[in-house]
Amino acid sequence: AFEVSRAVLSAKRANEEAATTEEDRKVVFLAEATSELQAARDRMRRELLDAGHTVLPDRALPMVAEELEEALTDYLSRCDVAIHFVGGRYGWIPDGAEESLAVLQNRAAARQSGETGLERIVWVPRDVEAQDDRQAAFLEKLGQDPDAHRGAEVIRDTIENLKGYLRDRWEAEREARKRELLRARPEPAAAGSCPRVYLICDQRDETAVEAIEDFLFDNGIEVSLPSFEGDESEISEVHWGNLADCDGVLVYYGAAGKAWVDYKLRELVKATGYRDGRPIARQAVYLAPPFDRRKERFRSLSAAVVRQEGDQFEPALLAPFVAELKSPAAP
C-alpha cells in the first residue's frame, strides 16, 4: 500500500498477511530526479522499501560523466524495472557531459532495455511545462522518439495514478504467477470421492482447530490446513493450492481480527479464477472465543456463520455444513 505510515503498513500486514513475498519483490532502479520532483521521489523510495522491494541506486551517483555511465550500467543490469521522474526542469549536467543527468539516465536505461528487456516506466506530471528549450526537446523526444522511450510506458498523470498503475501491474503479475503454480497441481477430487475442506486458521489457533479437524475427518471429509512453515512464497503456494482443490472452506475466526477474516473471504472470491470458474460453493465462518463487539456482530452474505456458544467445540454446530458437503448436489 502506498502513502501510509510504516506503523499502519505493519499492522495491515499482520492482520491481512499481505506482505510481499520473495517472488513479488523487485529490484527497482529509481532514477534521480530534479529538485521539483525530489520530494515525490523520496516518498516513492520509502514506499517501495516498505513494500519489500530493493531500490537502486543505494548511494550517490558519481558526478563525472565517465564514472556515471559505468555506475548506471551496473545498477541497471541488476534491476527488474526502471522508474524515471521527468519534470519541467532540465537539471544538473555531470562534469564532462553535455546533457542532463535525467537524459543520461534515460538513455542508459533505454539501452539496457534493448539489450535485456528491462521494463521501464517514465512518469511526467500531468500539467508539467518545460522551463527551457532543452527540457522541451527532451519531453518531446520521450513522446515521439522510439530510441528515447524504448521499453518504456510513458505516463503523463498524477503521482497517485502512477502508484495505482504500479499496484495494478504488479498485482496482475502476481496473479499470473499464482496461476502458473496451480497448473502443476493435481485435478480436484472426482465425483464420489471424499469431499475436501480447507480449514483456514491463524497460526495462533492451530491447537484450537484440532477438534474441528478431527470431527470433519471422522465424518469422511479430508481436511487441508494452512502451512506455517517455509518462506512466504511456499506458504502462499500451499494456500492457493488448497483453495484450488477444495470443495468447501471453513474460516476459523478465533485469535485473528476481523480484518483478517474479511481478507480471507475476499480471497475466496478471487480463487474462482484458479478453479476454471468454479466458485467455492460451501463457505462458512466459525466464530470462536475470544469474543468482542465486532465478532459478536459479525455477519456475511457470502458465507454461512457458525457461532460457538461455550468454551468447547460442539459437533452439532457443523452438522449442516457436513451434510451439505456430502450431499449429491455438493461439487
Residue pairs with C-beta under 8 A, 6 or more apart in sequence:
1 9
1 12
1 51
2 47
2 160
2 163
2 167
3 43
3 47
3 160
3 163
4 12
6 50
9 50
9 51
12 18
12 259
13 19
15 256
15 257
15 259
15 260
15 263
16 259
16 260
16 263
17 260
17 263
18 263
19 52
19 232
20 51
20 52
20 53
20 232
21 231
21 232
21 233
21 236
22 231
22 232
22 233
23 174
23 177
23 233
24 52
24 170
24 174
25 52
25 53
25 54
26 53
26 54
26 79
26 80
26 81
26 170
27 53
27 54
27 56
27 78
27 79
27 80
28 48
28 53
28 54
28 55
28 56
28 79
28 80
28 81
28 82
28 83
29 56
29 57
29 75
29 76
29 79
29 81
29 82
29 83
29 109
30 41
30 44
30 45
30 48
30 55
30 56
30 57
30 83
31 82
31 83
31 84
31 85
31 102
31 105
31 106
31 109
32 41
32 57
32 61
32 101
32 102
32 105
33 40
33 41
33 85
33 86
33 87
33 102
34 85
34 87
34 89
34 90
34 91
34 92
34 102
35 89
36 87
36 88
36 89
37 85
37 86
37 87
37 125
40 85
40 159
41 85
44 83
44 85
44 159
44 163
45 55
47 163
48 55
49 55
56 75
56 78
56 79
57 71
57 75
61 68
61 71
61 72
61 101
62 68
62 70
62 71
62 94
63 94
63 95
64 94
64 95
64 96
65 94
65 95
65 96
65 97
65 104
66 96
68 94
68 97
68 101
68 104
69 104
69 108
72 104
72 105
72 108
72 109
73 108
73 112
76 82
76 108
76 109
76 112
76 118
77 112
77 116
79 118
80 118
80 119
81 118
81 119
81 120
81 121
82 109
82 112
82 113
82 118
82 119
82 120
82 121
83 120
83 121
83 122
83 123
84 102
84 105
84 106
84 109
84 120
84 121
84 122
84 123
84 152
85 123
86 102
86 106
86 122
86 123
86 124
86 128
86 138
86 139
86 142
87 124
87 125
87 128
88 128
88 129
88 130
88 131
88 135
89 131
89 135
90 100
90 102
90 131
90 132
90 134
90 135
90 138
91 100
91 101
91 102
92 100
92 101
93 99
93 100
93 101
94 101
94 104
97 104
100 134
100 138
102 138
103 138
106 122
106 142
106 148
107 148
109 118
109 120
109 151
109 152
110 120
110 147
110 148
110 149
110 150
110 151
110 152
111 150
112 118
113 119
113 120
113 150
113 151
113 152
114 150
114 151
117 151
118 151
119 151
120 149
120 150
120 151
120 152
120 153
121 152
121 153
121 155
121 162
121 165
121 166
122 142
122 149
122 152
122 153
122 154
122 155
123 155
123 157
123 159
123 162
124 139
124 142
124 154
124 155
124 156
125 156
125 157
125 158
125 159
126 156
126 157
126 158
128 139
128 156
130 136
130 138
130 139
138 148
141 148
141 149
142 148
142 149
142 152
142 154
143 149
143 154
153 165
155 161
155 162
155 165
157 165
175 273
178 236
178 240
178 274
179 273
179 274
181 237
181 240
181 241
182 240
182 241
182 244
182 274
185 241
185 244
185 245
186 245
188 196
188 244
188 245
188 246
188 247
188 275
189 195
189 196
189 222
189 245
189 247
194 220
194 221
194 222
195 220
195 221
195 222
195 247
195 248
195 325
195 326
195 330
196 221
196 222
196 223
196 224
196 245
196 246
196 247
196 248
197 216
197 221
197 222
197 223
197 224
197 246
197 247
197 248
197 249
197 250
197 282
197 325
198 224
198 225
198 242
198 243
198 245
198 246
198 248
198 249
198 250
199 209
199 212
199 213
199 216
199 223
199 224
199 225
199 250
199 252
200 226
200 249
200 250
200 251
200 252
200 264
201 208
201 209
201 225
201 226
201 251
201 252
201 254
201 256
202 252
202 254
202 255
202 256
202 260
203 226
203 228
204 254
204 255
204 256
205 252
205 254
205 255
205 256
205 288
206 225
206 228
208 252
208 254
208 255
208 288
209 225
209 252
209 254
211 312
211 313
212 250
212 252
212 286
212 313
212 318
213 223
213 225
215 313
215 315
215 318
216 223
216 318
216 322
217 223
219 322
219 326
220 326
221 322
221 325
221 326
224 242
224 245
224 246
225 242
226 235
226 238
226 239
226 242
227 234
227 235
227 238
227 239
228 235
229 235
240 271
240 274
243 249
243 267
243 268
243 271
243 274
243 275
243 280
244 271
244 274
244 275
246 280
247 280
247 281
247 282
247 325
247 330
247 331
248 280
248 281
248 282
248 283
248 284
248 321
248 324
248 325
248 330
249 268
249 280
249 282
249 283
249 284
249 303
250 284
250 285
250 286
250 318
250 321
251 261
251 264
251 265
251 283
251 284
251 285
251 286
251 303
252 286
252 288
253 261
253 285
253 286
253 287
253 288
253 295
253 298
254 288
254 289
254 290
255 290
257 294
258 294
258 295
258 298
261 285
261 298
265 283
265 285
265 300
265 302
265 303
268 280
268 283
268 302
268 303
269 302
271 280
272 278
272 279
272 280
278 331
281 330
281 331
282 321
282 324
282 325
282 330
283 302
283 303
283 304
284 303
284 304
284 305
284 306
284 318
284 321
285 298
285 300
285 303
285 304
285 305
285 306
286 306
286 308
286 317
286 318
287 295
287 298
287 305
287 306
287 307
287 308
288 308
289 308
289 311
298 305
299 305
304 320
304 321
306 317
306 318
306 321
307 317
308 314
308 317
324 330
